[in-house]
Amino acid sequence: MKKKWILLLLITISFTNLAAQDALYPNTFPLGDVRITAGPFKHACDLNVKVLLQYDTDRLLAPFLREAGLPKKAETYGNWEKDGLDGHIGGHYLSALAIHYAATGNQECKKRMDYMVSEFARVQQANDDGSICGFPNSKKFAEEIRKGNVGIVWNYWVAWYNMHKTYAGLRDAWLYGKNEKAKKIFLKFCDWGVDVISNLDDRQMERMLDNEFGGMNEVYADAWQMTGNPKYLDTAKRFSHKQIFDSMTRRIDNLDNKHANTQVPKAVGYQRVAELNSKTASDYNEFMTAAEFFWETVVFHRSLSLGGNSRGEHFPEAGKCSDYMHERQGPESCNTNNMLKLTEGLFRIHPKVEYADFYERALYNHILSTQHPEHGGYVYFTPACPSHYRVYSAPGEAMWCCVGTGMENHGKYGQFIYTHDTVDNALYVNLFIPSELNWKEKKIKIVQETDFPNEEGTTLTVNPSKATQFKLLIRYPSWVEQGKMQVVCDGVDYAKNAQPGSYIAIDRQWSKGDVVEIKTPMTVRIEELPNVPNAISIMRGPILLGARTGTENMPGLIAGDGRWEHIAHGSLVSLFDVPYIIGERSDILNKLNRMKPVEGKSFSFTVPGLFTQGKYKNLILEPFYGIHDSRYMMYWLSMPEPAFREYKQAVEAEENGRMILDKRTVDMVSSGEQQPESDHAMKTQDSHRGVHAGEAWRDARNGGYFEYTLTTKGNENLSLMVRYWGAESGSRSFDILVDGQTIATENIVGKWKKDLFCNVEYNIPATLLKSKDKITVRFQSKSDTTAGGIFAVRLLVPESTVTDK
């Protein structure tokens, strides 16, 4: 006990003497000590402050006041903030205010941050148990968990995930915003969480963690770092979720078909536990291996060229990666937000260039691209399918998860430009972004001047208050060819014998005005879509090149508050109606190496002879991060002419059928997948889900059921399409009901006798559709049978009404 309190005292003293950010995240600089001075990242941060200040703080706080029994000062926002995820944006917003106050010094951000903290204190006091929850019936949730009824999590829209945003917001108000009251509220809220799960055994805990819980392990690891109290570290480990953790520790990739952003925050927590836990601890290697292997498998095997991952919010298995070329719901912005957190954390432990290279890729090509450069709206999905587009949020309307992370993203651009190593007396230059660093500990200022990526290099000016010895470490990116990088100081090229993927060291005594000139020549390369070698992207240096293909038929470009308006619902375009690239790879690269700059347009090129279709011959390649309000190309179908002819002949009929089905679809649910089912107000009894042949399914057993609410968009002539597996066994006779009326009784055993998916259409009587915007579709099992498995449900208009077949 005496040793424990000595540890607590030492931690308290160290936190008093260090800036909160450096104390919690060693070897990083406080955001306020790094100022971005020019370029797209500065523009994005400044614009984001303006967007943040358009939100009404009292409306964001309303769900918390309601749950605490306090009078609301304003009505809650709509969209996800009134559909069960009430309060999640409030936590994100608090983080964003703190981050942007630290990054810019904006006093209105600080004022709002302090106000939110004081209101959370009032909520916590009113609750009298330490809790601060915004989701409906939150007290009932805690009561049931305390009793061991962990199945209650499925009656809520990811309650622990929701709470994690509030935990993180309070931590960030202290971490970035220097609000000491926030720390006290945060720790009291942590104590509440410890108490709520204290009676759960390991089996109950694991059952509860099958439901998305955000980064609860991360925030409890932070609480342990802030206090030294071992109960917080124990709780962080309890929130590990062994189904994922145990596989990662054995370096087994079990991520196929799993909801991607449910998994990434778990790995962030594994890294935090490893980073803060003693290297002599018995489980240090397990947590470190879990975090590292997760990063490796996602970055090297599951990420696209823009640095993002997932389609339909899930990690596809290898054989399903071609879905990216057909799927509206491409990489989700939240995933990349969390992958950058994981990357930062792993770099703090092992400062490898591969971490910085990925960070740069994801920062430029995904995160920067998810903010509209004029109105500042945020993006949820970035489709990789050819010639599609993205939709953007509007303040106070769209309240998606990616709005929350979007609020935070654009204030953190200065967080990883520079890091330091106190033990090695070293400064790392990780990113080439115009900025000024105030290294207060050393009394040194560093100025970085560049127009990167338009300029292939950067210049550093070192200004110590007096002559100072330290090691300057400059990243040699993997995208610069061997022997091509230059790092020159006082006439000496320190990169002369360096290798790509390393840090170039200049260890010397620095004087005021010393200059380092850095050259980073870029080359063009081709990258294949993971597991799909005939789909390629074009990279120049770290920058993904895309192309605009038109602005026709882009409904919902700025989303309202509709439940599904985060998806770009405009028509898909066939693979054979978009630009594609024909030829051998060597010939394609030769053409790309002869690309011509477009006059008056930075980092933009035409490539003579690359695109042979008439209307695309003069297509312009430009940074993907700058493409907005347009349909675009990210990946290109590419193969030699004979192979292309064969491919087209083999798949064109299937592709045309896919296009027609898409045009006929009024609404659909991917059964067994978390977000689509939540979006469609699913209700269940004795229902189960799983995955088969790369697709999720749901069934109901022994008199149980499951049902969805689907929108008709006013159509009164619709059919119901249900997707089944063609070789089911057992007893699978069930009823299909629309608004309580049976429209079909189905038995799918022995019906097709083939190992393929089978789609069946059922007519919906017009009387069940008349004057309705929505209908409820139920799959009802009998007392001794199973309903399903059901893989997907669609409402379809007749094919004859699809004009462009």
N, C-alpha and C positions, 0 to 999 in steps of 0.2 A: 504493500500500500504506500509506503514511504517513497519508493522508487517511482510509482505512478504519479504522485503529486509533484515530485521533482521534475518529471517529464512535462507535466502540465504547466509548471511554472516556467520552464525553459521555452516551451512553445509560446506561451503568452508574452514573454520578454522579446522573443524573436519577432513576433507579429507587431509588437509595439515599435520596434526599431526599423522594420522593413515596410515598404509600400505593400498594401494588401495584395496587389496583383503579383508582385515578385515573390511574396511569401507563399502564396497558394500555388503559383505556377513558376517554379524556379527557372532562372536563366532567361526569362522574358522581360521585356521592357514595358513599363506602364504605358497604356495607350496614349496618355497625355504627353509622353516624352518622345513620341514619334508623330510628326506632322507631315501628311502628304501635301505636296506643294503645287502639283499640276496634274493634268491628264485625266483619263476617264474615271479613275478611282476617286479622285478628289471630287469630280463632278457628281459621281454616284452618291458619295457621302453627304455632300452639301444638299443635294436634291432630296435625299432620304430624310434629313432633318425637317424639311418643309412638309414632306408627306406625313411624318409622325405627328406634327403639330396640327394636322387636320382632324385627328381623332379626338373624341370627347372622353376625357379621363373618367368622368362620373358614369358614363354609359358602360365603360369597361369594368368598372368596380361594382356595378349594380348586381351581378349574380352573387358576389361575395356578401354584400349587405343583405340580400334576400335570404341566403342560407343561414346568416347569423341572426335573423329576426330583426334587423335594423331597417328603418325607412330608407327606401331608395331615393337618391337625389336626381336620378334620371332613369329613363327606360333602357333596358339592355339592348344591345345591338341584335340584329336578326341573323339569318343564315346559320352557320354552325354554332353561334353564340346563343341560340335559343332552341337548338335541336338536341341538346343533351351534352354537348361539349362546352357548355356555358363556363366562361372564365378562363379558357385556355389562352385566349389572346391577351388577357390582362397580365398574365405572367410574362409572356413574350414582350409585351409593351414595356413593362418595368425594366426588363433586361435591356431593351433597345434604348430607352431613355438614359440609362446609366452608361451604356457603351458610347452613345453619341455625345453625351456630356464629356466623357473622358477624352474622346477623339477630337472634339471641336471646341470644348469649353462653352457650349451654348447654355446660357443661363435659364432659358425657358425649359429646356430638357431637365435641368437640375431641379427647378421649381416643381415640375410635374412629378419627377421621381420622388422627391421628398414628400409631396402630398400623398402619393400612392402608398408610400411606406407608412405614413401616419394613419391612413385609412385602414391599411391591413392590421395595424396595431389595434385599432378600434374594433375591427372584426374579430381578431383573436381574443380580445378581452371579453367581447360579448359572448363568444362561444364557450369561454371558460374552461376549455380543455386543450388549448393550444392549436386547434385546427384552423385552417383558412381554406375553405373549399367553395367553389362556385357552381359545381354541377348539381343538378336537382336531386333531392333526397340524399344529400351527402351524409347526414347523421345516421340514416338507416344503413347506409353502406358500411360505415365504421362499426356500428352495432353488430351487423351480421358477420363481418370479418372477425371481430373479437370472439364471437361464438364458434368460429371455425367453419362457418358456412361460406367457403371461398367461392362456391359456384355463383354467388351473387354478382361477381365481376361481370358475368355475361349479360346481366340485366342493365348494365350501364355502358355508356360509350367511353371505354378505356379510361376508367376513373384515375388509376395511378399515373397514367400518362398525363392526364390533365393536371393533376396535383404537381407533377414534376415541373411543369412550367412555372408554377408559383414558387416552389422551392428555388428553382434556378433564378427567377426574377429577384427574389430577396437576396440570394447570395451575390448576384451581380450588382445590386444596389450598394452592397458593402464593398465588393471587389473592385468595381470600376468607379462607383459613385461616392465611395468613402463615407457612406451613411452607416454609422455605428448602430443606430437603432435597428436597421435592417438585419444586422447580424444577430441581435438578440431575438428578434421575431423568428428568424430562420431556425435558430437552434431550438427554440421552444416548439416550433412546428415539427422539427426532427424528433423531439422527444415524444410528441403525440404519435408520430408514425411508428416509432419503436414500440410504444405501448399497444398500438392497434394490432400489430402482428406478433406480439410477445407469446400468445398462447398457441400459435400455429406450429405444428410439427413439420418436419422436412417434406413429408408427402403433401400436406395441405399447402405449404408454401409453393411447391412446384406446380401444383394444380392452379393456384392463383396466378402464377407467372406465365402460364400459357396464354394469358390475356396481355395485350400490349401495356407496358408500364414505363415507357420512356427511359430516362437515365437516372432512375432512382438509386442505383448502385453508385453512380457518379456523385450525386449530391451528398450521399452519406459518407463517401470517402472524403469529400471536401470538408464535411463537418468534423470528421476525425482529425484532418489536418489542422483545422481551425482551433481545436480544443485539446487534442490528445486523448480524448475520452474513448476507451476501447469499445464501448457499446455501439458507437457509430461505425467503426470499422467492421464489427461483427454484423451489423445490419447491412452494410454495403455488400458483404460477402453473401448474406442470405438472399439478396436481390440479384444473384448472379444468373439464375436460370440454368440448371445443370444440363438440360436438353441441348443447349447450344454450347455452354461452357465446357462440358466434358468432351464433346467432339473436337472443339477447337484446341484443347490442351493436347489431344492425341493427333493433332494436325489432320483431322478428317473434315472434309467439306460437306456439311449436311444442310446447306442453305438452299438447295433446289426447292422452288415453289413456295418459299417462305416470304412473308411480308417484309420487304427490305428494311424500311425504317423502323420496324419493331426490333430488328437485330442490331443495327449499327450502334444505337445508344448503349446497348449492352456491352459492346466491345469498348466503347469509350470508358465505361465503368471498369472493365477489366484492366485497362491501361492505368486508370487512376489508382486502383488498388495496388497494382504492381509498383507504380511510381512512388507511392507514399509508404508502402510497406517496406520493411527492412529486407535487404537482399539476403539476409540470413534466415528469414522466415521460411518455414517449411513449404508454404504454398506460393512463394514468390515466383518460382519458375513456371508454375501452372498459369498464373494470371498473366505473366509476361508472354508466354507462348500463345495463350488464347488471344491476346490482343494483336500480337504480331502476325499470327497465322490468319486471323480474320482479315486484317489489312491486306495481306499478300493475296489471299484468294479473291477478295473483292476487286482490288486494283488491277491485278495481273490477268484475271480470268473472267471478271464480271462487269468491268467498266467499259464504257464507250469512249471514243476519242475526246469527247468534251469533258471527261472526268466524272460523268454521272453514271448512274446505274438504275436498273429495274425497268420493267414494262408492266403496266397494270398494277404498279406498286409492288410487284413481286420479283424475286430473282428467278429467271427462267432456267430450266435445265438446259444442258448443251444442245440437245436436239430441238429445242424450242426457241433458240436465239433468233431464228429467222422471223419470229413474231415482231421484232423491232421494226421490220420493214412494212408491217401492216397495221401497227397498233397506234391509235391516237394518244394513248396514255404512256408516253415515253418516260425517260428518267425524271424522277421527282426531285424537286429542289431541296426538300428537307433532308434527303439522304446525303446529298453532297455537303450540306451544312454540317452534318454530324461526322462525315468522313474527314472533313478538314479539322474538326476538333480532335479526332483520333490521330490524325497525322501530326498535328502540333504536339500532342502528348507523347507519341512515340519518338519524335525528334528530340524532345527534351531529355529522353533517356539515352537514345543513340542518335546523334546528329548525322544522319546519312543523307547523301545527295538524292537518293531515290525518293525519300520522303518530300524533300523540297521540290523535286521535279514534278511529282504528282500534285503537290499543293498548287504550284504555278499553273499547271494544266487546268485543274478544276476551278481555280480562282478566275482566270481569264475567260475560259470557254463556257463555263456553266454559271457560276455565281454572278459574275458581272453581267452576263447576258440575261439574267432573270429580272432585271429592273428596267422598265421602260425609261429611256433617257430624257423624255420630255415630261410626261405626267407622273412618272415614278411608280406606276403599278407593278405588282409582283406577279411572277409566273409560278404555276403549280407544276404542270407537265411540260417537258420539252420533247415533242415527238421526234423520233429519228426516221419515221416513215417518209418516203419521198414526197416532196411538194405539199407538205401540210403546214400548219401554222400554230401559233401559241395565242392564248388569251391572257389578259392582264386584270388584276384586281382594281377596284376603285375604293377609296377610303370610306369606311362605314358601311359598305355593301358586302363585299366578299370577306369572309372571316375564316378562311381556310387555315390549315396548319402551315402551309407555305407562305401565307401572309405573315404569320407569327415569326417564322425563321427569317423571312425576307426583311422584316423590320430590323432584325439584328445584324444581318449579313453585311450591310453596306457601311457600317460604322467600324468594322473590325479589320479593314484592309491594312492598317498599319501594324497589326499584331505580329506578323511573321516576317516582315521585311528584314528585321535585325533580331538576332538573339545573342546571348553572351554565355560564356563559360567562366565562372569566377575562379574555379580551381586551376584552369589552364590559362587564365589571363587572356582570353580570346574573345574577339567579336566576329560573329558570323554575318555575312551579307548573303541573304537567301534569295531575295527577289530584287528585280531591277525596276524599281518604281521611284519616281522623283519624290524626294522626302528629306526631312531634316530630323536627325536623332540627337537628343540631348542626353548623353550618357553621364548622368549626374554623379554617380559613384566615382567615376574617373575624371570628372570635370572636363569632358571632351564633347565636342559637337562634330557631327558628321553631316555633310551635305551631299546628297546624291542628285545629280542632274542628268536627265535623260528624257527622250521622247520614245522610249521603248514601248511597243515593238517596232514602231516606225523607224526608229534608230536602232541599229544592231550593235548596241553597246551602252555603256554608261560611264559617268565620271564621278569619282568620290573625292571630296576635299575634307581633310582631317584637320580639325582645329582644337587642339588641347590647350588648356589654360597655361600649361608649361610643358616642356619636353617630357614625353611619357612613353614608356616601353609597354607594348602589348602586341599580340598576334592578331592580324587581320586575316580572316579566312573568307575567301570569295568562291562562290559556287561555280564549278565547271559543269554546266548542264549536259545531260546525256545527248541533247539534240545538237550540240556543237561538235563537229567532227574533230577527231584527234589531230593535234598539231595546229588547229585553226584559231583557238582562243588566244587572246593576248591580255596580259595584266601587267601594265608597265608603270613603274614608279622610279623616279630619278634615273630614267634611261635603262633600267633593268627590266627584262620581261620575265616575270616570275612564273609564267605559264609554259615556259619553253619545254619542259619535260613532264608536264602534267598530263593526266589522263581524264577523259570525260567521265563524269560520275564521281568526281573527287572534289575536295576543297583545296584551293590554292592558297598557301600560307605566305604572308609577308610578316615576318617577326623582326621588329626593329624598334628603334626609338623614334617616335613621331614628333614633329614640330609643327607649329601653326602654319597652315597653308600648304601642307604636303598634299600632293595630288596623285591619284591612281586612275589611270586611263584603262578602261576595260573594253575589249572588242569581242562580240559574240556573233560571228557570222552564221546566218541561217541557211539551211538547205531545205529542199522540198522532199517529202517522203509520203509513202502510201501506208495507211494502216487498215487492216481488215476488221470488219465487225466480228466480235468474238464468235467463233465456231461457224461463221458464215463467210468463207473465203471469196465468194463472188460479190460481196458488198464491201466497198472501200470508202474511206475518207481521205481527204487531202490535208496534210499538215505542212506548215512552213514554220520552222523552229517549234516553239511551244503552242503556236496559234492554229486552231482549227479553221480551215477555210470553207465557207459555205457559199451559196448563191441564191439570189432572189429569183423566183419563177413566176410571180404574178400576185395580184391582190383580189382576184375574183372569189366570190362565195366564201367569205370569212365571217359568218355570223358569230355574234357574241364576243367580238374582239376585246371589248371592255366588259367584264362580267358584272352582272347585277348580284342580287342576293339569292338567286335560285340555287337549289341544292346541288345541281350538277353543272353549274356554269363555269367550274374550273376546267372543264374539258372542252377542247376545240371541236364542236360538233359539226362543222362544215364537212362537206363530202370528202372522202378519201379519193386519191388519184391512183390509177393503175400503174404498176411498175413499168408498163410499156408506153405510157403516155407522158412520161417525164424524161428529162435528160439522162442518158446513160453513157457509159464510156466503153467503147469497143476497141480491143487490141491486146497484144501481149503486154505484160507488166513493164518489160524493159522499154518498149516503145512508148508506153504511156508516161513513164518517168522521163524519157528523153524530151517529150513534148512539154511536160511540166517544168523541166529545167530551162525551157526556152520561153517561159511565160513573160508577158510584156506588162510593165506597170501602166495603170490607167492614169492619164494626166489629170492632175488636180484632185486625185482621190487617194488618200494614204493607204498603203498596204493592200491595194486592190489590183487585180491582174486579169488580163485576157490570155487565153492559151490557144493559139492558132492550131486548128486541126484536131483538137481534143474532143469537141462535141460535133457530131456529124449531122444531127437532126437540124433541119433548116432554121426553125425559130429559136434554136438554142446555140447557134454557131458562135455568137458573140457574147455568150454568157460571161458575167464578171464574177471572179472569185474574190471574196473579201472576208475579213474576220467575222466568224459566226457571231461573236459577241455584239457586233454592230447591226445585226439584221433584226428589224422589228417591223410590225404592221405589214407583213408580207408572208406569202408562202415561200418555202425555202427548201434547199437541198443540203443535207448533212452527209448522208451516205449515198453512194452511187452504185447501181448495178454495173458490174464490169467483168468482161470475159472476152476471149478471142471470138471473132466472127462465127466460126463453125459452132462453137460451144453455145454462143448466144442463140443461134437459130434453133438448136436442139432444145435448149432451155425454154425458149418461148413456146415452141410447139408442145412441150410437155406440160407447161403450167398455165398457159394462157386461158384455157377454159376454166380452170380452178380460180384464176385471178378474176376473170369476169364474173364468175358466180359469187365471189367474195364481194365484189363491188356492188352487185345487185342486192345481195343480202344486206349490206351496209345501208344502202339507200332505202330499203324497205323497213329498216328497223326504226321504230318509234321510241322504244325504251328497252333496256336489257339489264339483266343481272348475271354476273359471273358467280354462280353458286359456290359456297364454301370459301369465298374470299371476303376478308374482313370489311374493307371499305365499301365495295358495291352492296353488300348485304346491309350494312349500316345505313347507306344512302337510301335504301329502299325499305326502311322501317321494318326489318325482319322481326317476326315473332315466331317462337318455336316451343315445342314440347316434345321431350324424348327425341331430340334430333342430334345428329352426329355429322362430322365432316372429315374429309381426308383428301388425298391426291391420288390420281391414277393416270398413267400415260401422259404425265405432264400437265394435267388439268385438275383443278379442284372440284370436289363434288360435295353435295349435302344429301342426307336422307332423313327419314323419320321412321320410328319403329314402334310396333306394338300399340297402335292406337294414337301415336303421336303425330305431330304435323309440323310443317313450317310454311310460312306465308310471306309474301312480299307485296308492297304497294307500288304499283307501276303507273306511270303517267300515260294517258291516251293522247294528249295534245288535241283533244276534241274530236278525234277520229271515231266514227261509228261503224266502220267496216274494218275489223282487225281480226287477225288470227294469233294464236299463241303457239310459238315454237319452243319446244323443249328438247334439250340435248341429252342423250343417253349413251351408255356404253353398250355395244352390240352383243356382249357375251355374258350377261348377268346370270347368276344362279340363285337358288334359294326360293323364297316365297316373296314375290314383289308385285302384288296386286294392290292398287290404290286408286283413290279418286282425285280428280283435279277439279277444283271449284273456283269460280269467279264470283266474288261478292256473295259467297255462301251458297251458290247454286252449282250443282255438279254439271260440268260440261263434257266430262269423259271419265270412264273407268278404264284403267290401263293395266296390263300385265306384261312386263317387259322380259320375262324369263322365256327363253327359247324363241323369241320373236324374230331375231335376225341371225343368231348363231355365227357371228363374225367378230373378230377382234378389231373393231373400228368404232368410231363415234357415229351415232345415228341421230339425225334431226327429224323430229316429227311435228307437223303443224296440226293444230286443233282449231276448228271454227269456234268463234265466240259469238253467241247470238246477239243480234243488234239490240235487243231489248236490254241486255246487260251493259251496253255501252252508251245508250241514248242519254244525252245531256250530262255526261260525266267527263271530268278531267282526269280522274284517277280510278283505278280498280284494284282490288285485292285478289291475288292469285294464291290459292292454298293447295298444298300437296298433303293429302290426308291418308295415313296408313290405316289398315284395319287391325283388329285386336291381336292378330298373330302374323302380321305381314310387315314388310318394309316398303315405304314409299321412296322410290329412287333406287340408286343414286341419280341425282339431277346435276348436270354439269353447267347448264346455262338456261336462262329463260329469256325469251324475246317477245315483244309485241310487234307484229308486222302488218304493214298495209299490203294490199294485193299487188302482185308483181306488175299487173297491167297499169297501175297508177304511177309506176316509176318511168318517167319520160325518157331519161337518157340511159338506155340499157347497155 
